[in-house]
């Protein structure tokens, strides 16, 4: 039963990644693109966790934590760049 749930959730998150990719390309503003990229990072983290459950290894969980930290820093840096025009003061 868990395998069917994993297949379904992997499919849902992969579809969400495709929808977010469309939003990155066709968004009306830059802020919408930043939000779509951040949502893509969250979906990628969820996919890494699901692959970790599927394979039964802890390496995917560690990779998801690293990806979450870099995704957060990248989103904050890009938001700061949009507001001020520079990242480092």
N, C-alpha and C positions, 0 to 999 in steps of 0.2 A: 504494500500500500504506500509506503514511504517513497518508493521509486516513482510512482505515478504523480505524487505530490511534488517531487523534485522536478520531474519533467515539465509539469504544468507551470511551476514557479519559474523555472529557467526560461521557458517560452514567454511567459508574461514579462519578465525583466528584459529579455532580448527584444521583444516588441516595444517596450518602453524606451529602450535605447534607440531604436529606429525612429520612434516619434520625436524623441529629443533631438536626434540628428536633423530631422526635418525642421524642427524649431530653430536650431542653430543656423541653418541655411536661410530660412525664410522669415526670420523674426523681423518685426518692424523697427526695433530699437536695439541699441547695444546692451542695455540692461537686460532685455529679454534673452539675448544670447548668452550673457554671463549666467543667468539663472538656469538656462537650458544646459550649459556646460557643467554647472554644479550638480544639477539633477542627473546628468550622465555619469558623473563621478559616483554619486550615491548608488545608481543602478549597477555600475561596475563593481562596487564594493559588495553589493548584494549577490551578484553573480559569482564573485570570488568565494564568498562564504558558502553559497550553494554548491559550488564545485568542491569545496573542502568537505562538506557533508557527504557528497556523492562519492568522492575518492576515499574518504576516511583518514585524511592526513591533516596535520596541523599547519603545514607550510602555507596553505591558502589563507588560513586565518591570520597568520603573521603578515602575509602580503597585503591582506585587506586593511590591516591596521596601518601599515606604512602608506598605502594608497590613500587612506582616509586623512592622514596627517598632511600629506603633500597636497591633496585636493583642497583641504581647508585653507592651507597657507596660500595656495594659488588663487583661490576665490577672494580671499581678503586682499591680497596684493593687487589683483586686477580691479577690485572695487575701489581701492585707495588710488590706483592710477587713474581711474575714471573721474574720481572726485577732485583730485589735486593736480594731476598731470605728471607727478613723479612718485616713485615708490620710496626712495631713500631721502630722508630730509637732510 
